Amino acid sequence: MKSKVLVFMPSIEGGGVEKNFFLVCNYLVRKLSSLKVITISKGFKKKFDKSVTLITPSSNVWDKFSRRIKYLIAIFLLVKEIIKDKNIIVFSFQANIYCIIVCKLLSVKVIARSNTAPIGWSNNIVKRYIFKKVLNLSDEVIVNSIQFKNDLKKQLNVNSKCIYNPLNRKEIIKKSKQKSKKIFSSSKKLKILNIGRFTEQKDQLTFLKSLNNLKNKIDFEACIIGRGVLKKKLQNYISQNNLGNFVKIIDFVKNPYPLIKQSNLFILTSKFEGLPNVLLESLALKKFVISSNCHTGPKEILLNGRGGLLFEVGNHKQLTKKIIFYFFNKKGCKKMLNRSFKSLNRFDYKTNLIKYHKLVINYSKLH
């Protein structure tokens, strides 16, 4: 059965959520009678299959505004599209609360994909109440990990369906072979990598504190890749603690896979996640992973610590010990890595994209 889907993604910013977004859109458009995407971000047109219809403002000026402004403009475009054709299914990838309210007011079916674990926003009582009420209005809530699903139910009494992030291992391996600059200078030292936005959520300061503990204990080089508002703060910590010879910061790159390939060890220090793509990608390139045991995703990906090492969120001393353990126990850690690598079939992109298609088909039948 063919269906018409309208995807709502006001602000495309090039992170992990967006990788899943492009994969899902480009797969579904080949299965449906039409797929339209509402977005304010016009610079990502080449990422979409040619059959995807982009609905964007006529002017480029809105792309320079804040997320909130983009959300409001995107809502205006959403209302216009729904009024033109109510025989659609709206699939929200961002700004779910706004999108769900509009869809319910205009009596159209809406599927909301939630990307960030509740712990990231549920401490605010008002937000918690709003999310609980509005998410329960949607026809379906999609999350990307089992722990995420359990947290939503426990904390907000919201039922959801888990569909893992679609991981295209062949594409990652192919892109990892592209030429790139060298980010590590020595083949003899332990090469440590961290990738993520420079925000409080990603908590690279804990990463730097652990490196400061390590600098007189083992030989290593470290690199942080990303961009964001806390870049200056991270640079200041490096300078104040004489870490310049041990760690460097480089800007966000569109293809990080050749850089991951250069490393020995990938470290994630996030305070909360959904299902961090970067861990899946590192494992796909057979890199050992040490991660914060944050909600949600890392514990699930790393098989509850049997496929990688986990440490308490924000505990830089514990992270230091985990890095030292890896340094002196590489053979044992390789067995753990192999265990995680073999379990990546759970995230196979075809398997999980088919689940998205089946979901859309089921709701089409209810029209």
Short mmCIF file of the C-alpha atoms (twelve columns), coordinates in Angstrom:
data_MODEL
# 
_entry.id   MODEL 
# 
loop_
_atom_site.group_PDB 
_atom_site.id 
_atom_site.type_symbol 
_atom_site.label_atom_id 
_atom_site.label_alt_id 
_atom_site.label_comp_id 
_atom_site.label_asym_id 
_atom_site.label_seq_id 
_atom_site.Cartn_x 
_atom_site.Cartn_y 
_atom_site.Cartn_z 
_atom_site.pdbx_PDB_model_num 
ATOM 1   C CA . MET A 1   0.000  0.000  0.000  1 
ATOM 2   C CA . LYS A 2   1.302  3.454  -0.949 1 
ATOM 3   C CA . SER A 3   1.132  6.304  1.549  1 
ATOM 4   C CA . LYS A 4   1.792  10.018 1.824  1 
ATOM 5   C CA . VAL A 5   4.105  11.195 4.592  1 
ATOM 6   C CA . LEU A 6   5.005  14.701 5.718  1 
ATOM 7   C CA . VAL A 7   8.241  14.783 7.750  1 
ATOM 8   C CA . PHE A 8   8.753  17.635 10.208 1 
ATOM 9   C CA . MET A 9   12.399 18.618 10.858 1 
ATOM 10  C CA . PRO A 10  12.692 22.417 11.324 1 
ATOM 11  C CA . SER A 11  16.425 22.687 11.967 1 
ATOM 12  C CA . ILE A 12  18.974 20.341 10.354 1 
ATOM 13  C CA . GLU A 13  22.352 20.698 12.066 1 
ATOM 14  C CA . GLY A 14  24.459 17.774 10.872 1 
ATOM 15  C CA . GLY A 15  24.588 15.624 14.037 1 
ATOM 16  C CA . GLY A 16  23.657 12.039 14.842 1 
ATOM 17  C CA . VAL A 17  19.907 12.685 14.734 1 
ATOM 18  C CA . GLU A 18  20.297 14.044 11.219 1 
ATOM 19  C CA . LYS A 19  22.133 10.936 10.014 1 
ATOM 20  C CA . ASN A 20  19.128 8.828  10.995 1 
ATOM 21  C CA . PHE A 21  16.769 11.418 9.538  1 
ATOM 22  C CA . PHE A 22  18.367 11.305 6.066  1 
ATOM 23  C CA . LEU A 23  18.483 7.504  6.047  1 
ATOM 24  C CA . VAL A 24  14.815 7.192  7.006  1 
ATOM 25  C CA . CYS A 25  13.630 9.828  4.504  1 
ATOM 26  C CA . ASN A 26  15.640 8.443  1.599  1 
ATOM 27  C CA . TYR A 27  14.409 4.926  2.285  1 
ATOM 28  C CA . LEU A 28  10.741 5.774  2.788  1 
ATOM 29  C CA . VAL A 29  10.485 7.946  -0.330 1 
ATOM 30  C CA . ARG A 30  11.137 4.854  -2.463 1 
ATOM 31  C CA . LYS A 31  8.284  3.004  -0.751 1 
ATOM 32  C CA . LEU A 32  5.616  5.710  -0.590 1 
ATOM 33  C CA . SER A 33  3.493  7.617  -3.079 1 
ATOM 34  C CA . SER A 34  5.048  10.837 -1.764 1 
ATOM 35  C CA . LEU A 35  7.344  12.080 0.972  1 
ATOM 36  C CA . LYS A 36  7.659  15.761 1.813  1 
ATOM 37  C CA . VAL A 37  10.052 17.313 4.320  1 
ATOM 38  C CA . ILE A 38  9.359  20.584 6.118  1 
ATOM 39  C CA . THR A 39  12.608 22.260 7.135  1 
ATOM 40  C CA . ILE A 40  14.076 25.740 7.411  1 
ATOM 41  C CA . SER A 41  17.589 24.409 6.690  1 
ATOM 42  C CA . LYS A 42  18.076 24.675 2.929  1 
ATOM 43  C CA . GLY A 43  21.779 23.810 2.823  1 
ATOM 44  C CA . PHE A 44  21.296 20.024 3.040  1 
ATOM 45  C CA . LYS A 45  19.372 19.546 -0.210 1 
ATOM 46  C CA . LYS A 46  22.027 17.234 -1.689 1 
ATOM 47  C CA . LYS A 47  21.644 14.828 1.240  1 
ATOM 48  C CA . PHE A 48  18.128 13.919 0.108  1 
ATOM 49  C CA . ASP A 49  17.015 11.525 -2.598 1 
ATOM 50  C CA . LYS A 50  15.809 13.502 -5.628 1 
ATOM 51  C CA . SER A 51  12.286 12.159 -5.088 1 
ATOM 52  C CA . VAL A 52  11.983 13.892 -1.688 1 
ATOM 53  C CA . THR A 53  9.975  17.142 -1.885 1 
ATOM 54  C CA . LEU A 54  11.464 19.865 0.327  1 
ATOM 55  C CA . ILE A 55  9.111  22.484 1.749  1 
ATOM 56  C CA . THR A 56  11.181 25.479 2.822  1 
ATOM 57  C CA . PRO A 57  10.725 29.258 3.106  1 
ATOM 58  C CA . SER A 58  11.436 31.197 -0.095 1 
ATOM 59  C CA . SER A 59  14.085 33.280 1.682  1 
ATOM 60  C CA . ASN A 60  17.386 31.994 3.090  1 
ATOM 61  C CA . VAL A 61  17.321 34.566 5.887  1 
ATOM 62  C CA . TRP A 62  15.477 32.299 8.352  1 
ATOM 63  C CA . ASP A 63  18.319 29.769 8.416  1 
ATOM 64  C CA . LYS A 64  20.395 32.260 10.405 1 
ATOM 65  C CA . PHE A 65  17.862 32.532 13.230 1 
ATOM 66  C CA . SER A 66  17.608 30.523 16.471 1 
ATOM 67  C CA . ARG A 67  15.941 27.128 16.724 1 
ATOM 68  C CA . ARG A 68  12.826 28.641 18.326 1 
ATOM 69  C CA . ILE A 69  12.267 30.997 15.404 1 
ATOM 70  C CA . LYS A 70  12.824 28.138 12.958 1 
ATOM 71  C CA . TYR A 71  10.239 26.088 14.838 1 
ATOM 72  C CA . LEU A 72  7.623  28.838 14.485 1 
ATOM 73  C CA . ILE A 73  8.242  29.281 10.746 1 
ATOM 74  C CA . ALA A 74  8.152  25.501 10.263 1 
ATOM 75  C CA . ILE A 75  4.841  25.279 12.164 1 
ATOM 76  C CA . PHE A 76  3.369  27.862 9.776  1 
ATOM 77  C CA . LEU A 77  4.485  25.717 6.816  1 
ATOM 78  C CA . LEU A 78  3.097  22.602 8.527  1 
ATOM 79  C CA . VAL A 79  -0.352 24.165 8.973  1 
ATOM 80  C CA . LYS A 80  -0.414 25.223 5.306  1 
ATOM 81  C CA . GLU A 81  0.443  21.693 4.119  1 
ATOM 82  C CA . ILE A 82  -2.106 19.989 6.355  1 
ATOM 83  C CA . ILE A 83  -4.859 22.355 5.217  1 
ATOM 84  C CA . LYS A 84  -4.010 21.474 1.598  1 
ATOM 85  C CA . ASP A 85  -4.181 17.726 2.241  1 
ATOM 86  C CA . LYS A 86  -5.385 16.078 5.438  1 
ATOM 87  C CA . ASN A 87  -4.920 12.604 3.980  1 
ATOM 88  C CA . ILE A 88  -1.310 12.443 5.191  1 
ATOM 89  C CA . ILE A 89  0.698  11.060 8.077  1 
ATOM 90  C CA . VAL A 90  2.970  13.552 9.826  1 
ATOM 91  C CA . PHE A 91  6.290  12.184 11.053 1 
ATOM 92  C CA . SER A 92  7.974  14.497 13.555 1 
ATOM 93  C CA . PHE A 93  11.755 14.271 14.045 1 
ATOM 94  C CA . GLN A 94  12.108 17.497 16.033 1 
ATOM 95  C CA . ALA A 95  10.020 20.006 18.024 1 
ATOM 96  C CA . ASN A 96  7.611  17.172 18.765 1 
ATOM 97  C CA . ILE A 97  5.438  19.082 21.235 1 
ATOM 98  C CA . TYR A 98  4.646  21.855 18.736 1 
ATOM 99  C CA . CYS A 99  4.072  19.372 15.939 1 
ATOM 100 C CA . ILE A 100 1.793  17.044 17.928 1 
ATOM 101 C CA . ILE A 101 -0.410 19.912 19.139 1 
ATOM 102 C CA . VAL A 102 -0.881 21.246 15.595 1 
ATOM 103 C CA . CYS A 103 -1.639 17.780 14.197 1 
ATOM 104 C CA . LYS A 104 -4.210 17.015 16.883 1 
ATOM 105 C CA . LEU A 105 -5.919 20.389 16.408 1 
ATOM 106 C CA . LEU A 106 -6.137 19.713 12.664 1 
ATOM 107 C CA . SER A 107 -7.124 16.038 13.092 1 
ATOM 108 C CA . VAL A 108 -4.243 14.333 11.298 1 
ATOM 109 C CA . LYS A 109 -2.221 11.334 12.438 1 
ATOM 110 C CA . VAL A 110 1.212  12.060 13.856 1 
ATOM 111 C CA . ILE A 111 4.169  9.826  14.699 1 
ATOM 112 C CA . ALA A 112 6.785  11.445 16.943 1 
ATOM 113 C CA . ARG A 113 10.390 10.269 17.102 1 
ATOM 114 C CA . SER A 114 11.977 11.248 20.414 1 
ATOM 115 C CA . ASN A 115 15.779 11.538 20.269 1 
ATOM 116 C CA . THR A 116 16.940 12.435 23.774 1 
ATOM 117 C CA . ALA A 117 16.412 10.459 26.972 1 
ATOM 118 C CA . PRO A 118 13.939 11.983 29.481 1 
ATOM 119 C CA . ILE A 119 16.708 12.565 32.021 1 
ATOM 120 C CA . GLY A 120 17.916 15.381 29.752 1 
ATOM 121 C CA . TRP A 121 14.792 17.477 30.257 1 
ATOM 122 C CA . SER A 122 12.439 15.844 32.792 1 
ATOM 123 C CA . ASN A 123 13.887 17.618 35.874 1 
ATOM 124 C CA . ASN A 124 11.847 20.676 34.917 1 
ATOM 125 C CA . ILE A 125 8.383  20.088 36.448 1 
ATOM 126 C CA . VAL A 126 6.554  22.197 33.864 1 
ATOM 127 C CA . LYS A 127 8.331  20.504 30.951 1 
ATOM 128 C CA . ARG A 128 7.669  17.119 32.477 1 
ATOM 129 C CA . TYR A 129 3.927  17.817 32.703 1 
ATOM 130 C CA . ILE A 130 3.746  19.180 29.146 1 
ATOM 131 C CA . PHE A 131 5.708  16.291 27.653 1 
ATOM 132 C CA . LYS A 132 3.626  13.722 29.516 1 
ATOM 133 C CA . LYS A 133 0.337  15.193 28.323 1 
ATOM 134 C CA . VAL A 134 1.340  15.980 24.743 1 
ATOM 135 C CA . LEU A 135 3.366  12.846 23.929 1 
ATOM 136 C CA . ASN A 136 0.366  10.777 24.979 1 
ATOM 137 C CA . LEU A 137 -1.699 12.617 22.347 1 
ATOM 138 C CA . SER A 138 0.470  11.356 19.485 1 
ATOM 139 C CA . ASP A 139 -0.577 8.254  17.576 1 
ATOM 140 C CA . GLU A 140 2.854  6.665  18.112 1 
ATOM 141 C CA . VAL A 141 6.082  7.602  19.874 1 
ATOM 142 C CA . ILE A 142 9.301  6.134  18.476 1 
ATOM 143 C CA . VAL A 143 12.460 5.856  20.590 1 
ATOM 144 C CA . ASN A 144 15.828 4.363  19.737 1 
ATOM 145 C CA . SER A 145 16.728 2.191  22.714 1 
ATOM 146 C CA . ILE A 146 15.005 -0.229 25.087 1 
ATOM 147 C CA . GLN A 147 16.196 1.740  28.119 1 
ATOM 148 C CA . PHE A 148 14.724 4.898  26.557 1 
ATOM 149 C CA . LYS A 149 11.406 3.073  26.100 1 
ATOM 150 C CA . ASN A 150 11.447 1.932  29.736 1 
ATOM 151 C CA . ASP A 151 12.358 5.422  31.003 1 
ATOM 152 C CA . LEU A 152 9.483  7.035  29.108 1 
ATOM 153 C CA . LYS A 153 7.036  4.561  30.571 1 
ATOM 154 C CA . LYS A 154 8.393  4.799  34.109 1 
ATOM 155 C CA . GLN A 155 8.857  8.572  34.284 1 
ATOM 156 C CA . LEU A 156 6.036  9.887  32.085 1 
ATOM 157 C CA . ASN A 157 3.700  6.914  31.630 1 
ATOM 158 C CA . VAL A 158 4.173  7.216  27.863 1 
ATOM 159 C CA . ASN A 159 4.061  4.056  25.757 1 
ATOM 160 C CA . SER A 160 6.535  3.939  22.902 1 
ATOM 161 C CA . LYS A 161 7.985  1.670  20.244 1 
ATOM 162 C CA . CYS A 162 11.732 1.043  19.998 1 
ATOM 163 C CA . ILE A 163 13.318 1.163  16.552 1 
ATOM 164 C CA . TYR A 164 17.105 1.210  16.677 1 
ATOM 165 C CA . ASN A 165 19.140 3.738  14.738 1 
ATOM 166 C CA . PRO A 166 19.759 2.326  11.234 1 
ATOM 167 C CA . LEU A 167 23.481 1.545  10.964 1 
ATOM 168 C CA . ASN A 168 24.919 1.198  7.456  1 
ATOM 169 C CA . ARG A 169 28.231 -0.540 8.122  1 
ATOM 170 C CA . LYS A 170 29.205 -0.878 4.459  1 
ATOM 171 C CA . GLU A 171 28.830 2.865  3.949  1 
ATOM 172 C CA . ILE A 172 30.863 3.653  7.089  1 
ATOM 173 C CA . ILE A 173 33.706 1.341  6.017  1 
ATOM 174 C CA . LYS A 174 33.644 2.801  2.497  1 
ATOM 175 C CA . LYS A 175 33.829 6.386  3.790  1 
ATOM 176 C CA . SER A 176 36.551 5.468  6.290  1 
ATOM 177 C CA . LYS A 177 38.866 4.721  3.357  1 
ATOM 178 C CA . GLN A 178 38.708 8.267  2.003  1 
ATOM 179 C CA . LYS A 179 41.820 10.403 2.323  1 
ATOM 180 C CA . SER A 180 41.995 12.659 5.371  1 
ATOM 181 C CA . LYS A 181 44.485 14.648 7.394  1 
ATOM 182 C CA . LYS A 182 46.488 12.909 10.098 1 
ATOM 183 C CA . ILE A 183 45.300 13.882 13.557 1 
ATOM 184 C CA . PHE A 184 47.833 11.827 15.512 1 
ATOM 185 C CA . SER A 185 51.598 12.259 15.174 1 
ATOM 186 C CA . SER A 186 52.965 9.117  16.854 1 
ATOM 187 C CA . SER A 187 52.268 5.471  16.075 1 
ATOM 188 C CA . LYS A 188 53.700 4.372  19.443 1 
ATOM 189 C CA . LYS A 189 51.378 6.323  21.721 1 
ATOM 190 C CA . LEU A 190 47.808 5.419  22.683 1 
ATOM 191 C CA . LYS A 191 45.525 7.371  20.336 1 
ATOM 192 C CA . ILE A 192 42.319 8.531  22.035 1 
ATOM 193 C CA . LEU A 193 39.367 10.181 20.293 1 
ATOM 194 C CA . ASN A 194 36.221 12.034 21.373 1 
ATOM 195 C CA . ILE A 195 33.610 13.416 18.952 1 
ATOM 196 C CA . GLY A 196 30.608 15.554 19.848 1 
ATOM 197 C CA . ARG A 197 29.102 19.017 20.101 1 
ATOM 198 C CA . PHE A 198 30.793 21.256 22.654 1 
ATOM 199 C CA . THR A 199 27.836 21.431 25.035 1 
ATOM 200 C CA . GLU A 200 27.102 20.577 28.657 1 
ATOM 201 C CA . GLN A 201 25.362 17.392 27.491 1 
ATOM 202 C CA . LYS A 202 28.509 15.973 25.881 1 
ATOM 203 C CA . ASP A 203 30.645 16.900 28.937 1 
ATOM 204 C CA . GLN A 204 34.079 16.981 27.281 1 
ATOM 205 C CA . LEU A 205 35.383 18.663 30.435 1 
ATOM 206 C CA . THR A 206 35.251 15.268 32.185 1 
ATOM 207 C CA . PHE A 207 37.258 13.858 29.271 1 
ATOM 208 C CA . LEU A 208 39.902 16.578 29.679 1 
ATOM 209 C CA . LYS A 209 40.087 16.078 33.450 1 
ATOM 210 C CA . SER A 210 40.771 12.377 32.941 1 
ATOM 211 C CA . LEU A 211 43.509 13.212 30.425 1 
ATOM 212 C CA . ASN A 212 45.045 15.598 32.943 1 
ATOM 213 C CA . ASN A 213 45.171 12.690 35.427 1 
ATOM 214 C CA . LEU A 214 46.818 10.510 32.767 1 
ATOM 215 C CA . LYS A 215 49.530 12.809 31.440 1 
ATOM 216 C CA . ASN A 216 52.232 11.524 33.810 1 
ATOM 217 C CA . LYS A 217 51.105 7.883  33.776 1 
ATOM 218 C CA . ILE A 218 50.928 6.646  30.161 1 
ATOM 219 C CA . ASP A 219 51.992 7.821  26.722 1 
ATOM 220 C CA . PHE A 220 48.994 9.042  24.764 1 
ATOM 221 C CA . GLU A 221 47.692 11.527 22.246 1 
ATOM 222 C CA . ALA A 222 44.086 12.714 22.286 1 
ATOM 223 C CA . CYS A 223 41.851 14.599 19.912 1 
ATOM 224 C CA . ILE A 224 38.406 16.173 20.361 1 
ATOM 225 C CA . ILE A 225 36.360 16.806 17.218 1 
ATOM 226 C CA . GLY A 226 33.335 19.073 17.216 1 
ATOM 227 C CA . ARG A 227 31.950 22.576 17.467 1 
ATOM 228 C CA . GLY A 228 29.817 24.490 19.919 1 
ATOM 229 C CA . VAL A 229 29.459 27.182 22.550 1 
ATOM 230 C CA . LEU A 230 31.869 25.615 25.065 1 
ATOM 231 C CA . LYS A 231 34.892 25.472 22.751 1 
ATOM 232 C CA . LYS A 232 36.633 28.387 24.470 1 
ATOM 233 C CA . LYS A 233 36.066 26.810 27.904 1 
ATOM 234 C CA . LEU A 234 37.694 23.568 26.740 1 
ATOM 235 C CA . GLN A 235 40.611 25.449 25.192 1 
ATOM 236 C CA . ASN A 236 41.140 27.372 28.427 1 
ATOM 237 C CA . TYR A 237 41.262 24.136 30.449 1 
ATOM 238 C CA . ILE A 238 43.849 22.685 28.057 1 
ATOM 239 C CA . SER A 239 45.979 25.832 28.376 1 
ATOM 240 C CA . GLN A 240 45.663 26.163 32.156 1 
ATOM 241 C CA . ASN A 241 46.636 22.530 32.734 1 
ATOM 242 C CA . ASN A 242 49.505 22.351 30.211 1 
ATOM 243 C CA . LEU A 243 47.710 19.745 28.111 1 
ATOM 244 C CA . GLY A 244 48.655 21.292 24.767 1 
ATOM 245 C CA . ASN A 245 51.204 18.540 24.031 1 
ATOM 246 C CA . PHE A 246 48.672 15.812 24.793 1 
ATOM 247 C CA . VAL A 247 45.340 16.886 23.338 1 
ATOM 248 C CA . LYS A 248 44.088 19.036 20.468 1 
ATOM 249 C CA . ILE A 249 40.702 20.269 19.351 1 
ATOM 250 C CA . ILE A 250 39.722 20.241 15.690 1 
ATOM 251 C CA . ASP A 251 36.565 21.495 14.015 1 
ATOM 252 C CA . PHE A 252 33.569 19.357 13.083 1 
ATOM 253 C CA . VAL A 253 34.135 17.324 9.911  1 
ATOM 254 C CA . LYS A 254 31.457 15.950 7.575  1 
ATOM 255 C CA . ASN A 255 33.184 12.580 7.309  1 
ATOM 256 C CA . PRO A 256 34.689 11.576 10.677 1 
ATOM 257 C CA . TYR A 257 35.224 7.916  9.767  1 
ATOM 258 C CA . PRO A 258 38.825 8.174  8.494  1 
ATOM 259 C CA . LEU A 259 39.661 9.983  11.744 1 
ATOM 260 C CA . ILE A 260 37.984 7.340  13.891 1 
ATOM 261 C CA . LYS A 261 39.986 4.773  11.928 1 
ATOM 262 C CA . GLN A 262 43.242 6.456  13.040 1 
ATOM 263 C CA . SER A 263 42.421 6.028  16.737 1 
ATOM 264 C CA . ASN A 264 42.835 3.097  19.139 1 
ATOM 265 C CA . LEU A 265 40.225 4.118  21.667 1 
ATOM 266 C CA . PHE A 266 36.960 6.063  21.461 1 
ATOM 267 C CA . ILE A 267 35.567 7.762  24.559 1 
ATOM 268 C CA . LEU A 268 32.074 9.157  25.118 1 
ATOM 269 C CA . THR A 269 31.475 11.334 28.188 1 
ATOM 270 C CA . SER A 270 27.831 12.375 27.655 1 
ATOM 271 C CA . LYS A 271 25.487 13.165 30.540 1 
ATOM 272 C CA . PHE A 272 22.538 11.820 28.549 1 
ATOM 273 C CA . GLU A 273 21.837 10.488 25.059 1 
ATOM 274 C CA . GLY A 274 19.223 8.585  23.062 1 
ATOM 275 C CA . LEU A 275 21.275 5.987  21.231 1 
ATOM 276 C CA . PRO A 276 24.661 7.550  20.377 1 
ATOM 277 C CA . ASN A 277 25.474 6.876  16.715 1 
ATOM 278 C CA . VAL A 278 29.128 7.623  17.271 1 
ATOM 279 C CA . LEU A 279 29.497 4.538  19.504 1 
ATOM 280 C CA . LEU A 280 27.933 2.314  16.838 1 
ATOM 281 C CA . GLU A 281 30.175 3.843  14.173 1 
ATOM 282 C CA . SER A 282 33.312 3.380  16.278 1 
ATOM 283 C CA . LEU A 283 32.446 -0.264 16.915 1 
ATOM 284 C CA . ALA A 284 31.717 -0.757 13.194 1 
ATOM 285 C CA . LEU A 285 35.317 0.381  12.578 1 
ATOM 286 C CA . LYS A 286 36.503 -2.007 15.325 1 
ATOM 287 C CA . LYS A 287 37.571 0.630  17.826 1 
ATOM 288 C CA . PHE A 288 37.356 -0.107 21.526 1 
ATOM 289 C CA . VAL A 289 34.859 2.058  23.408 1 
ATOM 290 C CA . ILE A 290 34.804 3.521  26.897 1 
ATOM 291 C CA . SER A 291 31.580 5.377  27.658 1 
ATOM 292 C CA . SER A 292 29.737 7.086  30.460 1 
ATOM 293 C CA . ASN A 293 26.916 4.888  31.692 1 
ATOM 294 C CA . CYS A 294 24.409 7.601  30.851 1 
ATOM 295 C CA . HIS A 295 20.733 7.307  30.010 1 
ATOM 296 C CA . THR A 296 20.221 6.034  27.394 1 
ATOM 297 C CA . GLY A 297 22.041 3.797  24.925 1 
ATOM 298 C CA . PRO A 298 25.680 3.168  25.880 1 
ATOM 299 C CA . LYS A 299 24.945 0.300  28.296 1 
ATOM 300 C CA . GLU A 300 22.683 -1.280 25.685 1 
ATOM 301 C CA . ILE A 301 25.233 -0.904 22.887 1 
ATOM 302 C CA . LEU A 302 28.090 -2.208 25.056 1 
ATOM 303 C CA . LEU A 303 26.108 -5.209 26.307 1 
ATOM 304 C CA . ASN A 304 25.951 -3.977 29.885 1 
ATOM 305 C CA . GLY A 305 29.738 -3.641 30.059 1 
ATOM 306 C CA . ARG A 306 30.625 -6.967 28.428 1 
ATOM 307 C CA . GLY A 307 31.417 -5.299 25.106 1 
ATOM 308 C CA . GLY A 308 33.170 -2.164 26.347 1 
ATOM 309 C CA . LEU A 309 33.942 -0.256 29.525 1 
ATOM 310 C CA . LEU A 310 31.434 1.975  31.350 1 
ATOM 311 C CA . PHE A 311 32.040 4.660  33.978 1 
ATOM 312 C CA . GLU A 312 29.796 6.874  36.119 1 
ATOM 313 C CA . VAL A 313 28.617 10.093 34.468 1 
ATOM 314 C CA . GLY A 314 31.017 12.935 35.333 1 
ATOM 315 C CA . ASN A 315 33.472 10.706 37.235 1 
ATOM 316 C CA . HIS A 316 36.811 11.636 35.662 1 
ATOM 317 C CA . LYS A 317 38.826 9.569  38.160 1 
ATOM 318 C CA . GLN A 318 36.893 6.445  37.231 1 
ATOM 319 C CA . LEU A 319 37.364 7.223  33.538 1 
ATOM 320 C CA . THR A 320 41.123 7.544  34.132 1 
ATOM 321 C CA . LYS A 321 41.180 4.060  35.685 1 
ATOM 322 C CA . LYS A 322 39.228 2.628  32.735 1 
ATOM 323 C CA . ILE A 323 41.712 4.095  30.234 1 
ATOM 324 C CA . ILE A 324 44.640 2.674  32.224 1 
ATOM 325 C CA . PHE A 325 42.876 -0.708 32.362 1 
ATOM 326 C CA . TYR A 326 42.521 -0.680 28.575 1 
ATOM 327 C CA . PHE A 327 46.175 0.354  28.125 1 
ATOM 328 C CA . PHE A 328 47.461 -2.620 30.130 1 
ATOM 329 C CA . ASN A 329 44.813 -5.180 29.097 1 
ATOM 330 C CA . LYS A 330 44.488 -4.811 25.336 1 
ATOM 331 C CA . LYS A 331 44.081 -8.559 24.694 1 
ATOM 332 C CA . GLY A 332 41.154 -8.901 27.086 1 
ATOM 333 C CA . CYS A 333 39.621 -5.703 25.752 1 
ATOM 334 C CA . LYS A 334 39.894 -7.027 22.198 1 
ATOM 335 C CA . LYS A 335 37.640 -9.937 23.200 1 
ATOM 336 C CA . MET A 336 35.126 -7.429 24.555 1 
ATOM 337 C CA . LEU A 337 35.316 -5.440 21.323 1 
ATOM 338 C CA . ASN A 338 34.685 -8.566 19.246 1 
ATOM 339 C CA . ARG A 339 31.620 -9.284 21.374 1 
ATOM 340 C CA . SER A 340 30.201 -5.818 20.682 1 
ATOM 341 C CA . PHE A 341 31.103 -5.987 17.007 1 
ATOM 342 C CA . LYS A 342 29.228 -9.256 16.555 1 
ATOM 343 C CA . SER A 343 26.146 -7.777 18.229 1 
ATOM 344 C CA . LEU A 344 25.872 -4.876 15.752 1 
ATOM 345 C CA . ASN A 345 23.391 -6.840 13.636 1 
ATOM 346 C CA . ARG A 346 20.686 -5.481 15.969 1 
ATOM 347 C CA . PHE A 347 21.231 -2.073 14.389 1 
ATOM 348 C CA . ASP A 348 21.319 -3.176 10.737 1 
ATOM 349 C CA . TYR A 349 19.945 -0.317 8.664  1 
ATOM 350 C CA . LYS A 350 17.745 -2.426 6.373  1 
ATOM 351 C CA . THR A 351 16.129 -4.255 9.279  1 
ATOM 352 C CA . ASN A 352 15.301 -1.048 11.121 1 
ATOM 353 C CA . LEU A 353 14.250 0.956  8.050  1 
ATOM 354 C CA . ILE A 354 11.754 -1.782 7.208  1 
ATOM 355 C CA . LYS A 355 10.272 -1.275 10.684 1 
ATOM 356 C CA . TYR A 356 9.710  2.417  9.891  1 
ATOM 357 C CA . HIS A 357 7.998  1.490  6.635  1 
ATOM 358 C CA . LYS A 358 5.719  -1.058 8.305  1 
ATOM 359 C CA . LEU A 359 4.751  1.530  10.903 1 
ATOM 360 C CA . VAL A 360 3.740  4.042  8.233  1 
ATOM 361 C CA . ILE A 361 1.774  1.392  6.307  1 
ATOM 362 C CA . ASN A 362 -0.147 0.392  9.434  1 
ATOM 363 C CA . TYR A 363 -1.251 3.989  10.037 1 
ATOM 364 C CA . SER A 364 -2.146 4.423  6.373  1 
ATOM 365 C CA . LYS A 365 -4.665 1.617  6.736  1 
ATOM 366 C CA . LEU A 366 -6.347 3.511  9.532  1 
ATOM 367 C CA . HIS A 367 -7.105 6.572  7.393  1 
# 
